[in-house]
Amino acid sequence: MTSVADAVQAMKAKFNPAAAAGLDLVFGFRIDDTKNFSLIIKNSTCELQEGENPDAQVTLVMDGDTLEGIVDGSTDGMQAFMGGKLRAEGDMMMAMKLSELFPG
């Protein structure tokens, strides 16, 4: 992968609509402190938006390498969190839902 945008698109491709049935969630991402985007999960759909989203219930903060590793499966999200490479601001329980919504 060459960029954060590629990693985000790869993540979106793994989206599991069945896991999102009845959900209405906004996940924010801040990558390298300069790139912001959000994933809006609503009624089994996933929409990607650039920029910060004030409605995000949780924002995941990490660097580009960590994002790419999580998306391609070479980095475990929980290990990244425990190792300080991934930080969640907001609803931690929602962050846990990401692995159901975007299975490896």
C-alpha positions in Angstrom: 0.0 0.0 0.0 1.2 3.4 -0.8 -0.9 5.8 1.2 -3.5 6.3 3.9 -6.1 6.7 1.2 -5.3 3.2 -0.2 -5.5 1.7 3.3 -8.9 3.4 3.9 -10.2 2.1 0.6 -8.9 -1.4 1.5 -10.7 -1.2 4.8 -13.9 -0.1 3.2 -13.7 -3.1 0.9 -13.7 -5.4 3.9 -17.0 -3.9 5.2 -19.5 -6.5 6.4 -23.0 -5.1 5.8 -24.7 -7.9 7.9 -22.8 -6.7 11.0 -24.0 -3.2 10.4 -27.8 -4.0 10.3 -29.7 -1.4 12.3 -26.5 0.5 13.3 -26.1 4.3 13.0 -22.4 5.0 13.9 -19.7 7.5 13.0 -16.1 6.4 13.4 -13.5 9.2 13.1 -9.8 8.6 12.2 -6.9 10.9 12.6 -3.8 9.7 10.9 -0.3 11.2 11.3 -2.1 14.2 13.0 -2.7 15.7 9.6 -5.2 13.4 7.8 -8.8 13.1 9.0 -11.6 11.0 7.6 -14.7 9.2 8.9 -16.6 6.1 8.2 -20.4 6.5 8.5 -22.1 3.2 9.2 -25.9 3.4 8.7 -28.5 0.8 7.8 -25.9 -1.8 6.6 -24.0 0.8 4.5 -20.6 2.3 4.8 -19.8 5.8 3.6 -16.3 7.3 3.6 -15.9 11.0 4.1 -12.7 13.1 4.1 -12.1 15.6 6.9 -13.0 15.7 10.6 -16.6 14.7 11.5 -18.1 16.4 14.6 -20.6 13.6 14.9 -17.9 10.8 15.4 -18.7 8.8 18.5 -15.1 7.6 18.7 -12.0 8.8 16.9 -9.0 6.5 16.4 -5.7 8.2 16.4 -2.6 6.4 14.8 0.1 6.8 12.3 -0.1 5.7 8.7 2.1 2.6 9.2 -0.2 1.4 12.0 -3.3 1.9 9.9 -1.8 0.1 6.9 -0.7 -2.8 9.2 -4.2 -3.1 10.8 -5.8 -3.1 7.4 -3.5 -5.6 5.8 -3.6 -7.9 8.8 0.1 -7.6 9.8 -0.7 -5.5 12.9 -3.2 -6.6 15.6 -5.4 -3.6 16.5 -5.5 -4.6 20.2 -1.8 -5.0 20.4 -1.3 -1.6 18.7 -3.7 -0.1 21.3 -1.8 -1.7 24.2 1.5 -0.7 22.7 0.5 3.0 22.5 0.5 3.0 18.7 -3.3 3.4 18.6 -5.4 5.7 20.7 -9.2 6.0 20.9 -10.9 9.2 21.9 -14.5 8.8 22.8 -16.6 5.6 23.1 -14.1 2.7 23.6 -16.8 0.1 23.2 -17.6 1.4 19.8 -14.0 1.0 18.8 -14.3 -2.7 19.5 -17.1 -3.0 17.0 -14.7 -2.2 14.1 -13.4 -5.7 14.0 -17.0 -7.0 13.5 -17.8 -4.4 10.9 -14.5 -4.8 9.0 -13.4 -8.5 9.5 -9.8 -9.4 8.4 
